[in-house]
Amino acid sequence: MRRRGTTFQPGGSRQKGAAAVEFALVFLLFLSVFYAIVCYGLVFAAQQSLTLAAEEGARAAVQDAPDQATRLTRAQNTASGLVNWLSGVSVAAAAAPCAANPAAECVTVTVSYDYQANPLVPSLPLLGVAVPDTLQSTATVQL
């Protein structure tokens, strides 16, 4: 006796778990791709933050200051303040003659972040190959 509204499909009982297996495989792939997008997005945001910090630190060194040490300290403090949301960031400011014009003096601000020691999100086994160990940005300004 057949139920009303159903159709008989031969071999239908063999397909009961196929949808669950397909969902598990597709969901695993989707989750991996989504996690990779989030991971690379955070790496990109950190790199952009380092670039902004280096640029703003270099701009702070241009402001009028009584001596070179004050300029360098101001550049380091400005850059450090912009990347305080990241832990493990090192900021260095140095003065040297400019490469293009040796008569002029340049201030170079370098901001580095050890991503391998302080990752923003834990990395998946295969994702760690493409994520850099260190993120770095440098900005130079002529005084």
Buried (B, 14 or more C-beta within 10 A) or exposed (E): EEEEEEEEEEEEEEEEEEEEEEEEEEEEEEEEEEBBEEBEEBBEEBBEBBBBBBBBBBBBBBEEBEEEEEBBBBBBEBBBEBBEEBEEBEBBBEBEEBEEEEEEBBBBBBBBBBBEEEBBEEBEEEBEEEBEEEBBBBBBBEE
